[in-house]
């Protein structure tokens, strides 16, 4: 068999998913990514593996330890606390842009 370079590494099966839908797909064995990423996430042996743009596989224990948890909480912040810390929150957001 001839060893030639494959031009397209992937084809998009579904797009414009919310994180929860992407996480469901990940748990179902799908490979997921964001449009700007050059890598992918997939599950291997119950762990989240990351395929890098250099085709290296790395494992990030903190990632599955956080994302795959099933004890997430939705909270409501105390408005007084938000008002008191507004400057700190505003400064943090503007010093750490996405």
Rosetta silent file (secondary structure, phi, psi, omega in degrees, C-alpha in Angstrom):
SEQUENCE: XXXXXXXXXXXXXXXXXXXXXXXXXXXXXXXXXXXXXXXXXXXXXXXXXXXXXXXXXXXXXXXXXXXXXXXXXXXXXXXXXXXXXXXXXXXXXXXXXX
SCORE:     score description
SCORE:     0.000 S_00000001
   1 L     0.000  132.747 -178.744    0.000    0.000    0.000 S_00000001
   2 L   -72.831  135.337  179.265    1.340    3.388   -0.978 S_00000001
   3 L   -95.575   95.667  179.687    2.035    5.775    1.887 S_00000001
   4 L  -119.749  155.393 -178.001    0.695    9.129    0.728 S_00000001
   5 L   -71.353  133.695  177.973   -0.319   12.216    2.647 S_00000001
   6 L   -89.310  127.005 -175.468   -4.026   12.539    3.317 S_00000001
   7 L   -70.620  -50.824 -177.766   -5.250   16.031    2.507 S_00000001
   8 L  -101.634  121.560  179.593   -8.337   16.235    4.756 S_00000001
   9 L   -78.761  -22.930 -175.039   -7.961   15.014    8.334 S_00000001
  10 L  -155.109  164.311  167.244  -11.665   15.171    9.101 S_00000001
  11 L  -127.653  144.074 -177.408  -15.130   15.902    7.814 S_00000001
  12 L   -80.132  120.599  178.923  -17.672   17.795    9.858 S_00000001
  13 L   -87.721  -43.090  176.819  -20.599   15.570   10.825 S_00000001
  14 L  -144.709  146.982  178.247  -22.549   18.153   12.865 S_00000001
  15 L  -137.397  172.887 -178.203  -21.780   21.755   13.710 S_00000001
  16 L    60.319   43.117  178.208  -23.035   24.627   15.848 S_00000001
  17 L   -90.612  150.270  170.621  -23.515   22.395   18.898 S_00000001
  18 L   -74.349  164.963  178.074  -23.774   23.645   22.455 S_00000001
  19 H   -58.936  -40.286 -178.280  -21.128   22.399   24.877 S_00000001
  20 H   -63.579  -38.649  177.312  -23.639   20.012   26.453 S_00000001
  21 H   -67.782  -40.719  177.785  -24.447   18.453   23.059 S_00000001
  22 H   -64.048  -39.418  178.597  -20.744   18.185   22.228 S_00000001
  23 H   -64.764  -41.282  175.214  -20.119   16.568   25.621 S_00000001
  24 H   -58.355  -44.945  179.812  -22.910   14.043   24.962 S_00000001
  25 H   -63.014  -41.146  178.073  -21.307   13.236   21.603 S_00000001
  26 H   -59.581  -46.797  179.059  -17.906   12.870   23.287 S_00000001
  27 H   -64.292  -25.779  178.318  -19.377   10.432   25.811 S_00000001
  28 L   -86.694    5.432  175.826  -20.949    8.519   22.896 S_00000001
  29 L    97.272    4.663  178.915  -17.528    8.026   21.316 S_00000001
  30 L   -80.442  157.748  172.045  -17.478   10.928   18.848 S_00000001
  31 L   -95.143  136.118 -177.056  -14.448   13.147   18.283 S_00000001
  32 E  -126.587  159.772  178.093  -15.168   16.824   18.939 S_00000001
  33 L  -162.482  165.166  169.398  -13.481   20.143   18.252 S_00000001
  34 L  -101.501  152.210 -174.816  -14.099   23.874   18.002 S_00000001
  35 L   -53.753  -36.356 -176.575  -13.736   25.514   14.571 S_00000001
  36 L   -83.608   -8.618  179.822  -10.562   27.418   15.499 S_00000001
  37 L   -76.113  149.301  171.782   -8.816   24.375   17.001 S_00000001
  38 L  -103.593    2.097  179.301   -6.290   22.408   15.055 S_00000001
  39 L  -120.866 -171.379 -174.251   -6.747   19.470   17.415 S_00000001
  40 E  -145.034  158.139  170.728   -9.576   17.266   18.677 S_00000001
  41 E  -111.923  144.376  172.560  -10.914   15.738   21.881 S_00000001
  42 E  -153.731  161.504  177.791  -11.943   12.101   22.179 S_00000001
  43 E   -95.865  136.866  177.215  -12.473    9.561   24.947 S_00000001
  44 E  -140.740  112.435 -178.576  -10.020    6.718   25.320 S_00000001
  45 L    62.761   34.654  179.327  -10.425    4.315   28.187 S_00000001
  46 L    79.270    4.157  179.757  -12.768    6.702   30.000 S_00000001
  47 E  -113.879  147.692  175.562  -10.240    9.532   29.776 S_00000001
  48 E   -80.475  123.622  176.479  -10.394   12.637   27.617 S_00000001
  49 E  -109.298  148.162  179.402   -7.550   12.544   25.145 S_00000001
  50 E  -117.997  121.374  174.611   -6.483   15.518   23.087 S_00000001
  51 E   -91.751  119.667 -177.317   -5.115   15.001   19.582 S_00000001
  52 L   -83.183  170.682  178.918   -2.862   17.935   18.840 S_00000001
  53 L   -66.188  -16.071  176.904   -2.305   19.565   15.482 S_00000001
  54 L   -93.213   12.439 -178.165    1.003   17.674   15.351 S_00000001
  55 L    61.879   32.354  173.207   -0.923   14.365   15.625 S_00000001
  56 L  -100.335  145.375  176.409    0.319   13.791   19.168 S_00000001
  57 E  -104.722  126.898  176.282   -2.048   12.426   21.792 S_00000001
  58 E  -125.096  154.044  178.328   -1.894   13.995   25.223 S_00000001
  59 E  -114.510  139.791 -179.025   -3.991   13.342   28.301 S_00000001
  60 L  -125.032   89.183 -176.803   -5.196   16.058   30.604 S_00000001
  61 H   -52.592  -36.052 -179.516   -6.376   14.495   33.880 S_00000001
  62 H   -64.559  -29.589 -177.246   -7.723   17.835   35.111 S_00000001
  63 H   -66.953  -54.409 -179.747   -9.950   18.027   32.031 S_00000001
  64 H   -70.520  -29.861  178.501  -11.905   14.824   32.554 S_00000001
  65 H   -63.703  -25.692  179.946  -11.788   15.322   36.316 S_00000001
  66 H   -97.776  -56.834 -171.374  -13.685   18.557   35.751 S_00000001
  67 H   -67.668  -38.430 -176.075  -15.760   18.217   32.591 S_00000001
  68 L   -84.193    0.938  178.077  -17.026   14.662   33.087 S_00000001
  69 L   -61.828  154.183  178.728  -18.168   15.313   36.653 S_00000001
  70 L  -121.306   27.927  177.649  -21.835   14.867   37.351 S_00000001
  71 L  -126.220   32.305  176.730  -22.127   17.157   40.346 S_00000001
  72 L   -62.165  152.768 -179.496  -22.117   20.550   38.594 S_00000001
  73 L  -128.658  147.579  170.108  -24.153   23.286   40.263 S_00000001
  74 L  -104.576  131.148 -176.041  -26.035   26.326   39.051 S_00000001
  75 L  -124.408  160.384  172.932  -25.695   29.230   41.445 S_00000001
  76 L  -119.776  125.505 -178.807  -27.144   32.677   41.899 S_00000001
  77 L   -79.334  144.185  175.865  -24.756   35.346   43.097 S_00000001
  78 L   -68.025  120.241 -178.202  -25.700   37.649   45.927 S_00000001
  79 H   -55.826  -32.823  178.599  -26.284   41.065   44.265 S_00000001
  80 H   -65.671  -40.457  178.301  -24.590   42.813   47.203 S_00000001
  81 H   -64.932  -43.063  179.777  -21.455   40.717   46.685 S_00000001
  82 H   -61.127  -45.895 -179.326  -21.491   41.448   42.943 S_00000001
  83 H   -63.158  -43.095 -179.501  -21.842   45.174   43.573 S_00000001
  84 H   -63.061  -37.121 -175.547  -19.081   45.133   46.189 S_00000001
  85 H  -101.223    8.207 -175.767  -16.726   43.207   43.858 S_00000001
  86 H   -52.341  -44.573  179.771  -17.785   44.830   40.573 S_00000001
  87 H   -61.073  -43.614  179.449  -14.437   46.604   40.149 S_00000001
  88 H   -64.023  -43.671 -179.958  -12.478   43.398   40.727 S_00000001
  89 H   -64.466  -46.143 -179.873  -14.670   41.441   38.301 S_00000001
  90 H   -60.309  -45.914  179.922  -14.514   44.198   35.670 S_00000001
  91 H   -62.471  -42.840 -179.059  -10.707   44.450   35.987 S_00000001
  92 H   -62.176  -46.040 -178.945  -10.285   40.667   35.741 S_00000001
  93 H   -61.344  -42.856 -176.457  -12.436   40.414   32.609 S_00000001
  94 H   -80.181  -18.301  175.882  -10.616   43.242   30.881 S_00000001
  95 H   -90.103  -14.304 -178.255   -7.151   42.061   31.875 S_00000001
  96 L  -127.786   61.302 -177.846   -7.876   38.494   30.706 S_00000001
  97 L   -65.157  151.494 -179.673   -9.716   38.807   27.381 S_00000001
  98 L   -70.385    0.000    0.000  -10.753   35.591   25.641 S_00000001
